[in-house]
Amino acid sequence: RFYRETRRLYAVLDSRLGETGAYVSGEHFSVADIALWCWVNRAWKHKVDLAAYPNVKAWFERVGERPALKRGLLVPTEEQQRRPRTEPAPELE
């Protein structure tokens, strides 16, 4: 049941992105893109091949290149903060 629903949701997102172009809500980046990017970032857990959803794949890659998103991904989780550091923090370009 969830397998089918997951694919349906990817298809809806793919269709929406086909209509709007660059971003979920249209030509401007929004909080909807942030929320959905986090969900799509787990596509491997959903057992979804983004190649089947070309608009989602292009959007995912485009949003993933945003400097603020890259910085946000470097923020450690609470669990990571509790672990001792063994290496220096990575730096962005």
C-alpha positions in Angstrom: 0.0 0.0 0.0 2.7 2.5 1.0 4.9 1.5 -1.9 2.1 2.6 -4.4 1.3 5.7 -2.5 4.9 6.8 -2.4 5.2 6.5 -6.2 1.9 8.3 -6.6 3.3 11.2 -4.6 6.5 11.3 -6.6 4.3 11.4 -9.8 2.2 14.3 -8.4 5.4 16.2 -7.6 6.9 15.4 -11.0 3.7 16.6 -12.7 3.6 19.8 -10.6 7.2 20.6 -11.4 6.5 20.0 -15.1 3.8 22.7 -14.8 5.7 25.3 -12.7 9.2 24.9 -14.1 11.9 25.8 -11.6 10.2 25.3 -8.2 7.2 23.7 -6.5 5.2 26.9 -6.2 6.3 28.5 -9.4 9.3 30.5 -10.4 10.5 31.4 -6.8 12.1 29.1 -4.3 9.9 28.6 -1.2 9.6 26.7 2.1 7.7 24.1 0.1 10.9 23.4 -1.9 12.9 23.0 1.4 10.3 20.6 2.9 10.0 18.5 -0.2 13.7 18.4 -0.9 14.3 16.9 2.5 11.7 14.2 1.7 13.1 13.5 -1.8 16.6 13.4 -0.3 15.5 10.1 1.2 14.4 8.6 -2.2 16.8 5.7 -1.7 14.9 4.8 1.5 11.7 5.0 -0.4 13.2 2.7 -3.0 12.5 5.3 -5.7 14.7 5.8 -8.8 14.6 9.5 -9.5 15.3 8.7 -13.2 11.7 7.7 -13.4 10.7 11.2 -12.4 12.8 13.6 -14.6 11.3 16.8 -13.4 11.8 15.8 -9.8 15.4 14.7 -10.5 16.2 18.0 -12.2 14.6 20.0 -9.4 16.3 17.9 -6.7 19.7 18.6 -8.3 19.0 22.3 -8.8 17.9 22.9 -5.3 20.7 20.7 -3.9 23.2 23.1 -5.4 21.9 26.1 -3.4 24.7 27.3 -1.1 22.4 27.7 1.9 21.1 24.2 1.5 24.7 22.9 1.4 25.5 24.8 4.6 22.4 23.5 6.3 23.4 19.9 5.6 26.6 20.5 7.5 24.7 21.3 10.7 25.1 18.3 13.0 22.1 16.6 14.5 21.8 16.3 18.3 23.2 12.8 18.1 26.2 13.9 16.1 26.8 16.8 18.5 27.0 14.3 21.4 29.8 12.3 19.7 33.4 13.4 20.1 34.9 15.0 17.0 37.7 13.0 15.4 38.1 15.2 12.3 37.9 18.9 11.6 34.6 20.3 10.3 34.3 20.3 6.5 34.5 23.7 4.8 32.5 25.0 1.9 34.0 26.7 -1.1 
